[in-house]
Amino acid sequence: MYALTRLLFALLWIFCLSVTPARAAPDKLVIGITQFPSTFHPNIDAMAAKSYIHAMVARPFTTFDKDWQLVCLLCTELPTIENGMAKTEQTPEGKSGIAVTYAIHPQATWGDGVPVSTRDVLFTWKVGRHERSGVGNIELYRSIYKIDVIDAKSFTLHFDKLTFDYNAINDFILVPAHLEEPHFSEPDKYKNRTAYDTDSLNKGLYFGPYLISEVSPGSHVVLEPNPTWYGKAPAFKRIVVRAIGNTAALEANLLSGGIDMIAGELGLSIDQAVSFEKRHKQAYNVIYKPGLTYEHIDLNLENPLLQDLRVRKALVYAIDRKAISERLFDGRQPVAHTSVNPLDWVYTKQAPQYDYAPQTAARLLDEAGWTVRKGGIRHNAQGDKLAFEIMTTAGNRTRELVEQILQSQWKAAGIEIKIKNEPARVFFGQTMTERRYTGMGMYAWMSSPENVPRTTLHSDHIPTSANNFSGQNYTSFRNPEMDALLEQIELQLDRSKRRELWQRLQVIYAEELPVIPLYFRANAFILPKWLTGVEPTGHQYSTSLWIENWGSR
């Protein structure tokens, strides 16, 4: 009898885990993500959690849609040379430039009723190009040497060079001049004084379908419809974005009804999603979207041990990335050899590839002088130990598992690895941004199609205290040929010639290894059966940019 009772209890428990909790009304949507933003300012700190939330409360002028086509969101028409809204010209220095005219949606209004205007364009440009503002993508703003205001809703950007993507200003994210100008009186203190963090609930900071109405740091953000929104009315009267750093806890919250869905951009890993789908496919839709998310390990090239290319190559040869992909991700996340995904048209197979070769790793370390073994760890003749610290986002079960596998494989090669993880908002908000990590930082870059990695690879974009940690070249990579290629790619309008430049870039990247490429992620979107309208993009611009199209059946 006791055994039968236990069996019935077990069956009841399994049944409870296999169904979605009942839903009374489709007025509220609770989204689970694994990170909490380090800031709500759209242009400071590159962090997916911030971008995901901000996409619901604002709009970029342009972006790539789910079909990887450039489209207007805040602007009314995409400027092109063909339609006359973009015109080539000479810069004051006599170089080839281009003037591009945009019109802001006539009904676009900040949440406090102030129209979104060219005043905001000018102020955002001023902040973005200031060397002490702390803005990440300063290159875009600096490439604009002049702005002509036509009227309150239209303006012309004058770029100092004619690039192939001249009309893509995806990262020109407006901030409200009427609220932020006082905080910018001392630019070097701006990133710590912005109203986005000191007054996050101010309606005037947002102009998207939703406004942020509540913030519980580290826990959740509540969004409510924006009465001044000019587009399609959103379906949900309340959206809650909950940050649950531990992915096991994230899944448990989904099954218990604490959240309704898990965002693919910041959710379960592929292995977790596959397991989840097997158990709960009757109640949830699981969408796997391959894309341009690049998981990698930044190497701090100011660390003397990592300045030796032989050591960097040995680190890659000593790990079995193919086995990691097959065993952890069912082969759904292919090994990356450079930062360019094979899905992108500029990808080349000509770049060097480092298959698992422990003997080659051993030879390179011997050549580099790491020949003495003490306790299984290599030392050099001076007695220095070959040891590094690796860091990533704490609570991400997959990353922590990958760390442990890498630690074991590197130990077999005689390399000691210490794991030191941090909460995502600290890891991205300080450790990587200010280059406080000493050895390795593991995370992902999310990019758009044919995204020129200037801010992550150009020597001008190394964050320092002098530039208030602007830029995203966290490795301190310096290579004159790479710098030249990054500049040439932008200027090359001929696709075939541009492909050649891209091929050379990938070769240098793989030869110099400022970064250890791991794999390209496929995001798993776990959605309740009743949710409609979520269309994964496969690139850095998240599904939440089209939140007004989400609904329920």
PLY file of the C-alpha trace (Angstrom):
ply
format ascii 1.0
element vertex 553
property float x
property float y
property float z
element edge 552
property int vertex1
property int vertex2
end_header
0.00 0.00 0.00
2.85 2.36 0.92
4.57 1.61 -2.40
1.34 2.29 -4.30
0.92 5.61 -2.50
4.45 6.63 -3.40
3.82 5.68 -7.04
0.62 7.73 -7.19
2.38 10.69 -5.61
5.21 10.44 -8.13
2.80 10.28 -11.04
0.92 13.29 -9.73
4.19 15.21 -9.41
5.21 14.37 -12.97
1.78 15.44 -14.21
2.05 18.77 -12.40
5.43 19.44 -14.02
4.16 18.64 -17.49
1.38 21.18 -17.74
1.25 24.93 -17.83
-0.43 26.59 -14.85
-3.93 27.81 -15.67
-4.15 31.36 -16.98
-7.16 33.51 -16.17
-6.62 36.41 -18.57
-3.97 37.41 -21.15
-3.35 40.84 -19.62
0.06 40.10 -18.12
3.22 38.51 -19.47
6.10 37.50 -17.22
9.40 36.96 -19.02
12.38 35.18 -17.50
15.95 36.18 -18.39
19.28 35.26 -16.80
20.74 38.74 -16.25
19.81 42.09 -14.75
21.02 45.26 -16.51
24.01 47.11 -15.10
22.42 50.33 -16.38
19.29 51.39 -18.26
21.16 53.95 -20.36
20.88 52.73 -23.97
24.41 53.74 -25.00
26.48 52.80 -21.93
27.63 49.21 -21.30
27.02 46.58 -23.95
24.72 44.11 -22.22
22.02 41.92 -23.70
19.71 42.27 -20.69
19.67 46.04 -21.04
19.10 45.84 -24.80
16.26 43.33 -24.36
14.36 45.56 -21.94
15.19 48.84 -23.65
13.82 47.49 -26.94
10.35 47.59 -25.38
10.60 51.20 -24.24
12.33 52.87 -27.19
13.14 52.41 -30.85
16.34 52.79 -32.88
16.16 54.72 -36.13
17.11 51.61 -38.12
17.60 47.92 -37.41
17.74 44.49 -39.04
14.50 42.55 -39.05
13.95 38.79 -38.79
14.81 38.43 -42.49
18.12 40.27 -41.92
16.93 43.24 -43.95
17.66 46.81 -42.86
14.42 48.60 -41.98
13.24 51.84 -40.40
11.67 51.83 -36.94
11.88 55.40 -35.65
12.49 56.93 -39.07
9.70 57.17 -41.64
11.65 56.00 -44.71
15.01 54.30 -45.14
17.37 56.76 -46.86
19.22 55.46 -49.91
21.28 56.95 -52.69
18.61 55.67 -55.08
15.74 57.57 -53.45
17.80 60.73 -53.10
17.75 60.85 -49.30
21.46 59.98 -49.23
23.94 61.97 -51.30
27.66 61.55 -51.70
29.77 64.61 -50.99
33.24 65.76 -50.12
34.21 66.28 -46.51
35.97 69.51 -45.46
39.23 67.53 -45.78
38.42 66.64 -49.39
37.59 63.00 -48.70
34.60 61.02 -49.92
31.73 61.40 -47.49
27.97 61.12 -47.54
25.02 63.15 -46.30
22.06 61.07 -45.12
18.68 62.57 -44.29
16.26 61.03 -41.81
12.78 61.98 -40.67
11.61 61.12 -37.16
8.12 59.64 -36.96
5.86 62.71 -36.67
3.98 61.29 -33.66
7.00 59.99 -31.74
6.75 61.45 -28.22
8.58 60.84 -24.97
6.43 59.35 -22.24
6.08 62.72 -20.50
4.53 64.30 -23.59
7.61 66.05 -24.98
7.99 65.35 -28.73
10.99 63.29 -29.83
12.88 65.86 -31.87
16.10 66.91 -33.48
17.08 68.47 -30.17
17.44 64.91 -28.90
19.43 63.97 -32.00
21.93 66.77 -31.40
22.27 66.00 -27.71
22.71 62.25 -28.24
25.41 63.01 -30.81
27.14 65.35 -28.36
27.17 62.68 -25.66
28.17 59.89 -28.01
31.21 61.60 -29.44
32.59 62.93 -26.15
35.69 61.00 -25.15
34.75 61.02 -21.45
31.06 60.12 -21.68
31.55 56.37 -21.24
29.53 55.50 -24.35
30.47 52.13 -25.83
30.08 52.62 -29.60
31.82 55.97 -29.93
32.91 55.24 -33.50
29.44 55.83 -34.96
29.08 59.21 -33.30
32.60 60.34 -34.15
32.14 59.44 -37.81
29.37 62.07 -37.96
31.21 65.38 -38.25
28.16 67.60 -38.69
24.38 67.50 -38.31
22.09 69.86 -40.20
18.73 70.39 -38.56
16.02 70.79 -41.20
13.16 71.13 -38.74
12.02 69.63 -35.44
11.52 66.20 -37.00
14.09 65.93 -39.79
17.86 66.20 -40.01
20.87 65.36 -42.15
23.89 63.46 -40.87
27.21 64.23 -42.55
29.58 61.27 -42.34
33.33 61.67 -42.75
33.49 58.62 -45.00
31.32 56.80 -47.52
30.71 53.31 -46.14
28.82 50.31 -47.51
26.38 50.55 -44.58
25.98 54.33 -44.75
22.27 54.31 -43.85
22.44 51.82 -40.93
22.44 53.91 -37.75
21.17 51.06 -35.60
23.22 52.14 -32.59
22.18 55.81 -32.71
19.77 55.41 -29.78
18.22 58.68 -28.69
18.34 59.98 -25.13
16.01 62.83 -24.05
17.80 66.18 -24.08
15.20 67.83 -21.87
16.05 65.42 -19.04
19.66 64.44 -19.59
21.36 67.74 -20.45
21.75 68.80 -16.78
23.42 65.48 -15.96
25.96 65.96 -18.75
27.40 69.19 -17.34
30.40 67.13 -16.17
30.88 64.52 -18.92
33.32 62.32 -17.02
30.72 61.85 -14.27
27.78 61.41 -16.61
27.66 57.59 -16.63
27.12 57.63 -12.86
24.60 60.51 -12.85
22.33 59.68 -15.78
18.60 59.77 -15.03
18.33 56.29 -16.53
19.81 55.03 -13.26
19.01 57.78 -10.74
15.40 58.27 -11.91
14.62 55.11 -13.88
10.84 55.48 -13.56
10.76 58.90 -15.21
8.34 58.54 -18.12
10.29 61.07 -20.13
13.14 58.61 -20.64
11.12 56.33 -22.89
9.07 56.52 -26.08
8.37 52.91 -27.05
5.24 50.78 -26.63
5.95 50.47 -22.90
7.27 52.56 -20.01
9.29 51.25 -17.08
7.02 51.58 -14.04
8.95 49.61 -11.42
12.53 48.51 -10.90
13.69 46.10 -8.22
17.50 46.00 -8.69
18.77 42.51 -9.38
15.24 41.10 -9.33
12.73 42.43 -11.87
11.51 45.27 -14.06
7.84 46.08 -14.61
6.62 47.70 -17.82
3.23 49.24 -18.57
1.79 50.60 -21.85
2.95 54.03 -22.93
-0.06 56.30 -23.60
2.03 58.44 -25.97
3.14 55.46 -28.13
2.50 56.19 -31.79
2.40 52.64 -33.14
0.26 49.55 -32.80
-1.17 49.24 -29.29
0.55 46.45 -27.33
-1.64 43.56 -26.16
-0.38 43.17 -22.61
-1.34 45.64 -19.89
1.66 44.66 -17.84
4.97 43.01 -18.63
7.31 41.79 -15.93
10.89 40.89 -16.79
12.37 38.75 -14.04
16.12 38.20 -13.74
16.92 34.69 -12.51
20.64 34.13 -12.84
20.60 30.40 -12.19
19.24 28.58 -15.23
17.98 25.63 -13.18
15.97 28.08 -11.08
14.79 29.74 -14.28
13.31 26.45 -15.50
11.77 25.76 -12.09
10.09 29.17 -12.11
8.62 28.46 -15.54
7.13 25.17 -14.39
5.76 26.64 -11.17
4.09 29.56 -12.95
6.47 32.21 -11.65
7.20 33.19 -15.24
5.35 32.57 -18.50
8.25 32.27 -20.94
12.02 32.17 -21.17
13.68 34.61 -23.57
15.92 32.97 -26.15
18.39 35.83 -25.98
19.09 35.25 -22.29
17.66 31.90 -21.29
18.31 28.18 -21.22
21.19 26.62 -23.08
20.54 24.25 -25.95
21.15 21.16 -23.85
18.73 22.37 -21.20
16.15 23.30 -23.83
16.36 19.92 -25.56
15.84 18.15 -22.24
13.00 20.50 -21.34
11.24 19.97 -24.68
11.28 16.20 -24.26
9.48 16.54 -20.95
7.10 19.44 -21.61
6.46 19.79 -25.34
2.71 19.38 -24.80
2.54 22.67 -22.91
5.31 24.75 -24.50
6.65 25.63 -27.92
10.43 25.47 -28.12
11.98 27.38 -31.02
15.66 26.85 -31.84
17.13 29.77 -33.74
20.70 29.51 -35.10
22.29 32.90 -35.33
25.10 35.36 -34.93
25.71 34.99 -31.20
29.40 34.24 -30.72
30.53 32.58 -27.48
34.21 33.15 -26.88
36.92 33.87 -24.33
38.59 37.25 -24.33
42.29 37.07 -23.46
43.84 39.95 -21.56
46.84 40.65 -23.78
48.39 42.88 -21.15
49.07 39.70 -19.16
52.73 38.88 -19.99
52.02 35.16 -20.24
49.32 35.73 -22.84
51.49 38.00 -24.94
53.29 34.90 -26.21
51.43 33.69 -29.31
52.69 30.15 -28.72
50.87 30.08 -25.39
47.67 31.41 -26.95
47.79 28.78 -29.68
48.53 26.04 -27.14
45.46 27.07 -25.16
43.28 26.43 -28.22
44.98 23.21 -29.32
44.57 21.81 -25.80
40.76 21.97 -25.76
38.32 19.73 -27.60
35.69 22.22 -28.73
34.06 19.77 -31.13
33.42 17.30 -28.30
31.99 20.11 -26.18
29.58 21.04 -28.98
28.50 17.45 -29.62
28.16 16.30 -26.02
26.70 19.41 -24.45
24.67 20.85 -27.31
23.75 17.84 -29.43
25.82 19.35 -32.25
23.42 22.31 -32.59
26.07 24.88 -31.72
28.97 24.61 -34.20
32.57 25.27 -33.27
33.68 28.82 -34.06
37.05 29.40 -35.69
36.71 33.18 -35.93
34.06 35.69 -34.94
32.34 35.39 -38.35
29.51 32.86 -38.53
29.23 30.57 -41.61
25.66 31.93 -41.95
27.13 35.31 -42.86
27.96 35.83 -46.53
31.46 37.18 -45.75
32.55 33.97 -44.00
35.66 32.19 -45.31
37.07 28.70 -44.78
40.60 29.99 -45.45
41.28 31.08 -41.86
43.43 28.72 -39.76
41.50 26.20 -37.71
42.74 24.64 -34.49
41.44 21.14 -34.03
42.06 19.32 -30.78
45.77 18.44 -30.80
47.23 18.01 -27.28
50.64 16.97 -28.64
50.89 20.18 -30.64
49.89 22.14 -27.54
52.64 20.42 -25.56
55.25 21.18 -28.22
54.30 24.87 -28.33
54.48 25.17 -24.54
57.88 23.48 -24.54
59.08 25.94 -27.18
57.77 28.82 -25.06
59.88 27.64 -22.11
57.17 26.04 -19.99
58.99 22.75 -19.56
59.16 22.02 -15.84
56.28 20.03 -14.30
55.50 20.49 -10.62
52.36 18.85 -9.34
51.24 18.41 -12.92
51.48 22.15 -13.70
54.05 23.62 -16.05
56.64 26.13 -14.83
59.38 28.01 -16.62
63.07 28.10 -15.72
62.49 31.05 -13.39
59.93 29.06 -11.41
56.88 30.94 -12.66
53.71 28.88 -12.87
51.61 28.70 -16.05
48.33 29.73 -14.46
45.36 31.88 -15.44
42.09 33.06 -13.98
38.87 32.58 -16.00
35.70 34.54 -15.33
32.13 34.49 -16.60
28.58 35.21 -15.48
27.80 33.43 -12.23
24.74 31.17 -12.22
24.83 30.36 -15.92
24.91 26.58 -15.64
26.18 25.97 -19.17
29.02 28.46 -18.96
30.03 27.10 -15.59
30.01 23.56 -17.01
32.09 24.64 -20.02
34.53 26.33 -17.62
34.96 23.09 -15.71
35.57 21.10 -18.91
38.12 23.65 -20.10
39.77 23.68 -16.69
40.16 19.88 -16.84
41.47 19.85 -20.41
43.93 22.64 -19.74
45.13 20.92 -16.57
45.94 17.86 -18.70
48.19 20.18 -20.73
49.87 21.46 -17.58
47.98 24.75 -17.36
46.36 25.75 -14.09
43.00 27.51 -14.30
41.23 29.19 -11.42
37.52 29.93 -11.83
36.24 33.24 -10.49
32.72 34.14 -11.60
30.67 37.24 -10.90
27.06 38.42 -11.20
26.38 39.54 -14.76
25.88 43.21 -13.87
29.32 43.30 -12.20
31.05 41.20 -14.84
29.77 43.35 -17.72
29.38 46.65 -15.89
32.88 46.77 -14.42
35.13 43.77 -14.89
35.09 43.58 -18.68
34.25 47.22 -19.41
37.13 48.44 -17.27
39.38 45.48 -18.14
39.78 44.36 -14.55
40.05 40.71 -15.49
43.58 39.31 -15.37
43.43 36.39 -17.76
40.25 35.18 -19.45
36.68 36.48 -19.73
34.06 34.17 -21.25
30.86 35.66 -22.69
29.07 36.18 -26.00
28.95 38.93 -28.59
25.66 39.32 -30.43
26.10 40.90 -33.84
24.16 41.85 -36.94
24.82 40.62 -40.50
28.21 41.75 -41.85
28.92 43.63 -38.66
32.35 45.26 -38.82
34.02 44.51 -35.44
35.76 47.86 -35.24
34.89 48.60 -31.61
36.13 45.18 -30.44
39.32 44.88 -32.51
40.57 48.37 -33.45
43.36 49.70 -31.25
41.58 53.05 -30.97
38.79 51.35 -29.01
40.73 49.97 -26.07
38.92 51.14 -22.90
41.17 53.10 -20.55
40.73 55.45 -17.63
41.80 58.25 -19.97
38.76 57.71 -22.22
36.51 56.81 -19.28
36.48 53.21 -20.48
34.81 53.88 -23.82
35.21 51.23 -26.51
34.89 47.44 -26.44
38.37 46.18 -27.28
38.63 44.47 -23.91
41.61 42.34 -24.96
43.88 45.34 -25.71
44.51 43.87 -29.16
46.81 46.02 -31.28
47.55 45.14 -34.90
48.21 47.81 -37.55
47.05 45.61 -40.43
43.82 44.79 -38.58
43.24 48.49 -37.92
43.70 49.22 -41.64
41.39 46.37 -42.68
38.62 47.51 -40.36
38.81 50.96 -41.91
39.01 49.65 -45.49
36.08 47.25 -45.14
33.78 50.08 -44.14
34.77 52.10 -47.21
34.62 49.33 -49.79
31.30 49.45 -51.66
32.18 46.62 -54.06
30.89 43.40 -52.48
33.48 41.09 -54.09
36.37 43.30 -53.01
34.87 43.67 -49.57
34.65 39.89 -49.25
38.41 39.68 -49.90
39.08 42.15 -47.10
36.81 40.19 -44.78
38.71 37.02 -45.61
42.01 38.63 -44.66
40.48 39.93 -41.42
39.41 36.42 -40.45
42.85 35.02 -41.23
44.57 37.60 -38.99
42.03 36.99 -36.24
42.68 33.25 -36.31
46.46 33.66 -36.57
46.81 36.20 -33.78
44.14 34.78 -31.44
43.33 37.77 -29.25
40.28 35.67 -28.40
39.63 31.95 -28.02
36.64 31.18 -30.27
34.30 28.62 -28.74
31.03 28.18 -30.63
28.13 29.96 -32.29
25.05 29.80 -30.17
21.60 28.77 -31.21
19.06 30.44 -28.96
16.18 28.43 -27.52
12.93 30.34 -27.07
10.60 28.57 -24.65
7.10 29.93 -25.11
3.68 28.97 -23.76
1.30 27.60 -26.36
-0.99 30.61 -25.97
1.67 33.23 -26.80
1.78 34.50 -30.39
3.88 36.91 -32.43
7.37 36.12 -31.12
9.69 35.90 -34.15
13.38 35.24 -33.36
15.81 37.28 -35.44
19.04 35.29 -35.20
21.10 38.44 -34.67
21.82 41.02 -31.99
18.56 42.93 -32.32
16.13 41.12 -30.09
12.60 39.88 -30.59
11.39 42.45 -28.07
11.85 45.23 -30.63
8.54 44.03 -31.99
6.81 43.56 -28.63
3.65 45.28 -29.92
3.11 42.28 -32.21
3.03 39.81 -29.32
-0.34 38.59 -28.11
-2.30 35.60 -26.91
-4.84 33.19 -28.32
0 1
1 2
2 3
3 4
4 5
5 6
6 7
7 8
8 9
9 10
10 11
11 12
12 13
13 14
14 15
15 16
16 17
17 18
18 19
19 20
20 21
21 22
22 23
23 24
24 25
25 26
26 27
27 28
28 29
29 30
30 31
31 32
32 33
33 34
34 35
35 36
36 37
37 38
38 39
39 40
40 41
41 42
42 43
43 44
44 45
45 46
46 47
47 48
48 49
49 50
50 51
51 52
52 53
53 54
54 55
55 56
56 57
57 58
58 59
59 60
60 61
61 62
62 63
63 64
64 65
65 66
66 67
67 68
68 69
69 70
70 71
71 72
72 73
73 74
74 75
75 76
76 77
77 78
78 79
79 80
80 81
81 82
82 83
83 84
84 85
85 86
86 87
87 88
88 89
89 90
90 91
91 92
92 93
93 94
94 95
95 96
96 97
97 98
98 99
99 100
100 101
101 102
102 103
103 104
104 105
105 106
106 107
107 108
108 109
109 110
110 111
111 112
112 113
113 114
114 115
115 116
116 117
117 118
118 119
119 120
120 121
121 122
122 123
123 124
124 125
125 126
126 127
127 128
128 129
129 130
130 131
131 132
132 133
133 134
134 135
135 136
136 137
137 138
138 139
139 140
140 141
141 142
142 143
143 144
144 145
145 146
146 147
147 148
148 149
149 150
150 151
151 152
152 153
153 154
154 155
155 156
156 157
157 158
158 159
159 160
160 161
161 162
162 163
163 164
164 165
165 166
166 167
167 168
168 169
169 170
170 171
171 172
172 173
173 174
174 175
175 176
176 177
177 178
178 179
179 180
180 181
181 182
182 183
183 184
184 185
185 186
186 187
187 188
188 189
189 190
190 191
191 192
192 193
193 194
194 195
195 196
196 197
197 198
198 199
199 200
200 201
201 202
202 203
203 204
204 205
205 206
206 207
207 208
208 209
209 210
210 211
211 212
212 213
213 214
214 215
215 216
216 217
217 218
218 219
219 220
220 221
221 222
222 223
223 224
224 225
225 226
226 227
227 228
228 229
229 230
230 231
231 232
232 233
233 234
234 235
235 236
236 237
237 238
238 239
239 240
240 241
241 242
242 243
243 244
244 245
245 246
246 247
247 248
248 249
249 250
250 251
251 252
252 253
253 254
254 255
255 256
256 257
257 258
258 259
259 260
260 261
261 262
262 263
263 264
264 265
265 266
266 267
267 268
268 269
269 270
270 271
271 272
272 273
273 274
274 275
275 276
276 277
277 278
278 279
279 280
280 281
281 282
282 283
283 284
284 285
285 286
286 287
287 288
288 289
289 290
290 291
291 292
292 293
293 294
294 295
295 296
296 297
297 298
298 299
299 300
300 301
301 302
302 303
303 304
304 305
305 306
306 307
307 308
308 309
309 310
310 311
311 312
312 313
313 314
314 315
315 316
316 317
317 318
318 319
319 320
320 321
321 322
322 323
323 324
324 325
325 326
326 327
327 328
328 329
329 330
330 331
331 332
332 333
333 334
334 335
335 336
336 337
337 338
338 339
339 340
340 341
341 342
342 343
343 344
344 345
345 346
346 347
347 348
348 349
349 350
350 351
351 352
352 353
353 354
354 355
355 356
356 357
357 358
358 359
359 360
360 361
361 362
362 363
363 364
364 365
365 366
366 367
367 368
368 369
369 370
370 371
371 372
372 373
373 374
374 375
375 376
376 377
377 378
378 379
379 380
380 381
381 382
382 383
383 384
384 385
385 386
386 387
387 388
388 389
389 390
390 391
391 392
392 393
393 394
394 395
395 396
396 397
397 398
398 399
399 400
400 401
401 402
402 403
403 404
404 405
405 406
406 407
407 408
408 409
409 410
410 411
411 412
412 413
413 414
414 415
415 416
416 417
417 418
418 419
419 420
420 421
421 422
422 423
423 424
424 425
425 426
426 427
427 428
428 429
429 430
430 431
431 432
432 433
433 434
434 435
435 436
436 437
437 438
438 439
439 440
440 441
441 442
442 443
443 444
444 445
445 446
446 447
447 448
448 449
449 450
450 451
451 452
452 453
453 454
454 455
455 456
456 457
457 458
458 459
459 460
460 461
461 462
462 463
463 464
464 465
465 466
466 467
467 468
468 469
469 470
470 471
471 472
472 473
473 474
474 475
475 476
476 477
477 478
478 479
479 480
480 481
481 482
482 483
483 484
484 485
485 486
486 487
487 488
488 489
489 490
490 491
491 492
492 493
493 494
494 495
495 496
496 497
497 498
498 499
499 500
500 501
501 502
502 503
503 504
504 505
505 506
506 507
507 508
508 509
509 510
510 511
511 512
512 513
513 514
514 515
515 516
516 517
517 518
518 519
519 520
520 521
521 522
522 523
523 524
524 525
525 526
526 527
527 528
528 529
529 530
530 531
531 532
532 533
533 534
534 535
535 536
536 537
537 538
538 539
539 540
540 541
541 542
542 543
543 544
544 545
545 546
546 547
547 548
548 549
549 550
550 551
551 552
